[in-house]
Amino acid sequence: MNSRTTVAKSALWGRGPLYTFDGTAYTSPAGRYTAIVSTTAGITITDRSGYAEGYHPLNHATAPGRLRSLTDRNGNNLTFAYDAQGRLTTVTDALGREITYAYDDHDRI
């Protein structure tokens, strides 16, 4: 995010689409997303089907800009937690089931 004027969504294969802020709202390329909202809690990007991605703010202490949550159009939510090194530690589904990740001294799962 750059002075709240642009947001770039990155993917494993490199930089993704760039979203621009017109002073009122963010606009996505070719109308791909219906809502891009930035608050002190982070950024939430919602597509036309209602699928939402939530990201931690860039100034977050342990997980700056990292994925915080995924919500499908039915409201089912996955949440992601990170340790002090910014490594993924827990994924929790809508039913409260957790997958926990632990790391050895070489950062291997």
Beta strands, then each sheet from edge to edge (+ up, - down):
strand 1: 6-11
strand 2: 14-21
strand 3: 26-27
strand 4: 33-39
strand 5: 42-47
strand 6: 52-55
strand 7: 67-71
strand 8: 77-82
strand 9: 88-92
strand 10: 98-100
sheet 1: 1+ 2- 3+
sheet 2: 4+ 5- 6+ 7- 8+ 9- 10+
end
